[in-house]
């Protein structure tokens, strides 16, 4: 590691690439997969929202109201 901050690797990716013998090179992954995975994640999120809205409305539509309990007439009212 260099003493001066400006001479040090600024990211872990750069540091790993400087090691060389391990052959870490993440540039190909970032270029090819970032947009693909971001688009796939966004599509999954939008689909999840629509599915949630659909099932939410269906549960409201199919819910049965709770039964109304009518008071039992007392003996005085029936006489």
Secondary structure per residue as TSV (DSSP state, phi and psi in degrees):
chain	resnum	aa	ss	phi	psi
A	1	X	-	360.0	139.5
A	2	X	-	-80.2	152.8
A	3	X	S	-72.3	-44.0
A	4	X	S	-77.3	134.9
A	5	X	G	-60.2	-39.4
A	6	X	G	-67.1	-21.1
A	7	X	G	-88.7	-7.5
A	8	X	S	-85.7	155.8
A	9	X	-	-62.1	137.0
A	10	X	S	-88.5	-17.1
A	11	X	S	-136.2	162.3
A	12	X	H	-65.8	-36.0
A	13	X	H	-60.5	-45.7
A	14	X	H	-64.1	-42.0
A	15	X	H	-61.4	-45.4
A	16	X	H	-64.3	-38.9
A	17	X	H	-66.6	-30.6
A	18	X	H	-70.2	-24.5
A	19	X	H	-63.3	-32.7
A	20	X	-	71.1	-57.7
A	21	X	T	-67.7	-20.4
A	22	X	T	-85.7	-17.1
A	23	X	-	69.7	31.7
A	24	X	-	-77.4	118.0
A	25	X	-	-141.0	105.7
A	26	X	-	-98.3	1.6
A	27	X	H	-61.6	-41.6
A	28	X	H	-63.0	-37.0
A	29	X	H	-68.1	-45.0
A	30	X	H	-64.8	-39.7
A	31	X	H	-68.9	-40.8
A	32	X	H	-88.8	-34.6
A	33	X	H	-105.8	-19.5
A	34	X	H	-61.3	-49.4
A	35	X	H	-68.7	-36.0
A	36	X	H	-64.3	-47.4
A	37	X	H	-72.0	-33.9
A	38	X	H	-65.8	-42.7
A	39	X	H	-66.3	-40.5
A	40	X	H	-65.8	-40.6
A	41	X	H	-64.8	-41.7
A	42	X	H	-64.7	-41.4
A	43	X	H	-63.5	-42.1
A	44	X	H	-65.1	-38.1
A	45	X	H	-66.0	-44.0
A	46	X	H	-64.1	-43.7
A	47	X	H	-62.2	-40.0
A	48	X	H	-63.1	-39.2
A	49	X	H	-64.3	-46.1
A	50	X	H	-65.2	-39.5
A	51	X	H	-65.1	-41.2
A	52	X	H	-62.8	-42.8
A	53	X	H	-63.9	-44.0
A	54	X	H	-59.5	-51.6
A	55	X	H	-68.0	-30.2
A	56	X	H	-64.2	-46.8
A	57	X	H	-68.3	-36.9
A	58	X	H	-66.3	-35.7
A	59	X	H	-70.0	-33.7
A	60	X	H	-70.3	-39.4
A	61	X	H	-66.7	-39.9
A	62	X	H	-90.9	-1.2
A	63	X	-	-75.1	140.1
A	64	X	-	-95.8	140.5
A	65	X	-	-68.2	151.5
A	66	X	-	-69.9	142.6
A	67	X	-	-63.6	141.5
A	68	X	-	-85.7	127.3
A	69	X	-	-95.2	120.9
A	70	X	-	-93.5	141.0
A	71	X	-	-66.0	144.0
A	72	X	-	-78.8	130.4
A	73	X	-	-64.7	139.8
A	74	X	-	-77.1	167.7
A	75	X	H	-64.6	-32.5
A	76	X	H	-67.0	-34.8
A	77	X	H	-74.0	-29.0
A	78	X	H	-82.1	-16.4
A	79	X	-	-85.5	360.0
